[in-house]
Amino acid sequence: MSNFENLRKQAKLYLRWHRERYYPVANIIGSTLPRFHGLTDSQILDHHFKLADAQELVARKSGFESWQALRKGHDAMTSRTTDATKPLLAFAEPQLFVSDIEAACDFYRQKLGFETRFTHGEPPFYAQVVRDGARLNFRHVDKPPFADVQGADLLAATIVLDNIKVLFLEYQAAGVPFHQALRTEPWGARTFIVRDPDGNLLCFAANAG
């Protein structure tokens, strides 16, 4: 199966997620397709969304204006064959353990610039926050699982971005607690680490070069 067939599968996956009202896909649609800009997640999931829309979504995420342009660009390159049974990994969503869902959402919204996409349960025991393409899931626990681990720098998630210094200065001005200030690693990457109220460590990193 060609790489283009994998793109077809990805479009069908987005279409299925929309039909199943999988909330994280609403963020992808709203941030990628201009006609969905300004709509809430619920409005996006209520909106008519067909296969052609899903194909345009895949094309724009690949740097093309339309599915037709993506296909032409693909045809101009040498196709690589892949195993027909090879799964498609769309994206990852780290899960952070927190003692208070609402307090965690407030911290990530007010200090780190994320938006709360959804909370689940009454009282809430699960939630998701997003900022641009970064998605973090929160799971309520009475006690953080690594609370008794002393002296260990255990990262809960790594978020890769551009313009890392701008974000570092934004967080510095907001009074965000840092576990590690902005620095250049021996391998060339620039990183800083934030500690949230539950002790979760988030590494923000800019790729080397």
C-alpha positions as CSV (number, residue, x, y, z in Angstrom):
1,M,0.0,0.0,0.0
2,S,1.3,3.4,-1.0
3,N,1.9,6.3,1.5
4,F,-1.0,8.1,-0.1
5,E,-3.3,5.2,1.0
6,N,-2.1,5.9,4.5
7,L,-3.3,9.5,4.1
8,R,-6.7,8.2,2.9
9,K,-6.9,6.1,6.1
10,Q,-6.0,9.1,8.2
11,A,-8.8,11.2,6.6
12,K,-11.3,8.3,7.3
13,L,-10.1,8.2,10.9
14,Y,-10.7,11.9,11.4
15,L,-14.2,11.4,9.8
16,R,-14.9,8.6,12.2
17,W,-13.7,10.5,15.2
18,H,-16.0,13.4,14.3
19,R,-19.0,11.1,14.0
20,E,-18.2,9.6,17.3
21,R,-17.9,13.1,18.9
22,Y,-14.3,12.5,20.0
23,Y,-13.6,15.9,21.5
24,P,-9.8,16.2,20.7
25,V,-10.5,16.0,17.0
26,A,-12.6,19.2,17.3
27,N,-9.5,21.1,18.3
28,I,-7.6,19.8,15.3
29,I,-10.5,20.7,12.9
30,G,-11.0,24.2,14.4
31,S,-7.3,25.1,14.3
32,T,-6.7,23.8,10.8
33,L,-9.8,24.4,8.6
34,P,-10.6,28.2,8.2
35,R,-14.4,27.7,8.0
36,F,-14.4,26.2,11.5
37,H,-12.4,29.0,13.1
38,G,-14.3,30.6,16.0
39,L,-16.6,27.7,16.6
40,T,-16.6,25.9,20.0
41,D,-15.8,22.2,20.1
42,S,-19.5,21.3,20.5
43,Q,-20.4,23.4,17.5
44,I,-17.7,21.8,15.4
45,L,-18.9,18.3,16.4
46,D,-22.5,19.3,15.6
47,H,-21.5,20.8,12.3
48,H,-21.8,18.7,9.1
49,F,-18.4,17.2,8.4
50,K,-17.9,14.9,5.3
51,L,-15.1,12.9,3.9
52,A,-14.0,15.8,1.6
53,D,-13.6,18.0,4.8
54,A,-11.5,15.3,6.4
55,Q,-9.3,15.0,3.3
56,E,-8.8,18.8,3.3
57,L,-7.8,18.5,6.9
58,V,-5.2,15.9,6.1
59,A,-3.9,18.0,3.2
60,R,-3.6,21.3,5.2
61,K,-1.8,19.4,8.0
62,S,0.6,18.2,5.3
63,G,1.2,21.7,4.0
64,F,-1.2,21.7,1.0
65,E,-4.2,23.8,0.3
66,S,-6.4,21.0,-0.9
67,W,-6.6,17.2,-1.2
68,Q,-6.1,17.6,-5.0
69,A,-2.9,19.6,-4.4
70,L,-1.7,17.0,-1.9
71,R,-2.3,14.2,-4.4
72,K,-0.4,16.0,-7.2
73,G,2.4,16.7,-4.8
74,H,2.5,13.0,-3.8
75,D,2.4,11.8,-7.4
76,A,5.4,14.0,-8.2
77,M,7.4,12.0,-5.6
78,T,8.5,8.4,-5.6
79,S,5.9,6.4,-3.7
80,R,7.1,4.2,-0.9
81,T,5.4,1.0,-0.2
82,T,4.3,0.1,3.3
83,D,2.8,-2.9,5.0
84,A,-1.0,-2.9,4.4
85,T,-1.5,-3.8,8.0
86,K,0.7,-1.1,9.5
87,P,-1.2,1.0,12.0
88,L,-1.4,4.8,11.8
89,L,-0.2,6.7,14.9
90,A,-2.0,10.0,14.8
91,F,-0.8,11.8,18.0
92,A,-0.1,11.2,21.7
93,E,-1.9,12.6,24.7
94,P,0.2,12.4,28.0
95,Q,-1.9,11.8,31.1
96,L,-1.0,13.7,34.2
97,F,-2.1,12.7,37.7
98,V,-3.6,15.6,39.7
99,S,-5.3,15.9,43.1
100,D,-7.9,18.5,42.1
101,I,-9.1,18.6,38.5
102,E,-10.6,22.1,38.7
103,A,-7.5,23.6,40.3
104,A,-5.3,21.9,37.7
105,C,-7.4,23.3,34.9
106,D,-7.2,26.8,36.5
107,F,-3.4,26.6,36.8
108,Y,-2.9,25.5,33.2
109,R,-5.4,28.1,31.9
110,Q,-4.3,31.1,34.0
111,K,-0.5,30.4,34.1
112,L,0.4,28.3,31.1
113,G,-2.1,29.7,28.5
114,F,-4.0,26.4,27.9
115,E,-7.7,26.1,27.4
116,T,-10.0,23.5,29.0
117,R,-11.5,21.4,26.3
118,F,-13.7,19.2,28.6
119,T,-14.1,17.9,32.1
120,H,-15.9,14.6,32.9
121,G,-17.6,13.5,36.1
122,E,-19.4,15.2,39.0
123,P,-17.2,16.0,40.7
124,P,-14.8,15.9,37.8
125,F,-12.2,13.1,37.7
126,Y,-11.0,13.5,34.1
127,A,-10.2,16.5,31.9
128,Q,-8.2,17.7,28.9
129,V,-6.5,21.0,28.3
130,V,-5.0,22.2,25.0
131,R,-2.8,24.9,23.7
132,D,-2.2,24.9,19.9
133,G,-1.3,21.3,19.1
134,A,-0.4,20.3,22.6
135,R,-3.0,18.2,24.5
136,L,-2.7,17.1,28.1
137,N,-5.1,14.8,29.9
138,F,-5.7,15.0,33.7
139,R,-6.7,12.1,35.9
140,H,-7.7,12.6,39.5
141,V,-5.8,10.7,42.2
142,D,-5.9,11.2,45.9
143,K,-2.1,11.0,46.1
144,P,0.4,11.5,43.2
145,P,1.9,8.1,42.3
146,F,5.5,9.4,42.6
147,A,5.1,11.4,45.8
148,D,7.4,9.2,47.7
149,V,10.2,9.2,45.0
150,Q,12.8,11.5,46.3
151,G,15.3,13.4,44.2
152,A,14.0,12.0,40.9
153,D,13.3,14.4,37.9
154,L,10.5,12.4,36.4
155,L,9.0,14.2,33.4
156,A,5.3,13.9,32.9
157,A,5.4,15.2,29.3
158,T,7.7,16.9,26.8
159,I,6.2,19.6,24.5
160,V,8.1,20.6,21.4
161,L,7.7,24.1,20.1
162,D,9.2,27.0,18.2
163,N,10.2,30.3,19.7
164,I,11.0,28.8,23.1
165,K,12.5,31.9,24.5
166,V,9.3,33.9,23.9
167,L,7.3,31.2,25.8
168,F,9.9,31.1,28.6
169,L,9.6,34.9,29.1
170,E,5.8,34.7,29.0
171,Y,5.8,32.1,31.8
172,Q,8.4,34.1,33.7
173,A,6.2,37.2,33.6
174,A,3.2,35.1,34.8
175,G,5.1,33.8,37.8
176,V,5.1,30.2,36.7
177,P,7.2,28.0,39.0
178,F,10.3,26.6,37.1
179,H,12.0,23.4,37.9
180,Q,14.7,24.3,35.4
181,A,15.3,27.6,33.7
182,L,15.9,27.9,29.9
183,R,19.2,26.3,28.9
184,T,20.9,24.7,26.0
185,E,21.5,21.0,26.4
186,P,24.7,19.2,25.4
187,W,23.0,17.8,22.3
188,G,21.9,21.3,21.2
189,A,18.3,21.4,22.1
190,R,17.0,24.3,24.3
191,T,14.7,23.4,27.1
192,F,13.1,24.6,30.3
193,I,10.9,22.6,32.8
194,V,7.8,23.8,34.6
195,R,6.5,22.3,37.8
196,D,2.7,22.3,38.3
197,P,1.0,22.4,41.7
198,D,0.8,18.6,41.8
199,G,4.6,18.2,41.1
200,N,4.2,17.2,37.5
201,L,7.2,18.2,35.5
202,L,6.6,19.5,31.9
203,C,9.6,19.9,29.7
204,F,9.3,22.5,26.9
205,A,11.9,21.9,24.2
206,A,13.0,23.4,20.9
207,N,14.7,21.0,18.5
208,A,18.4,21.3,18.0
209,G,19.2,23.3,14.8
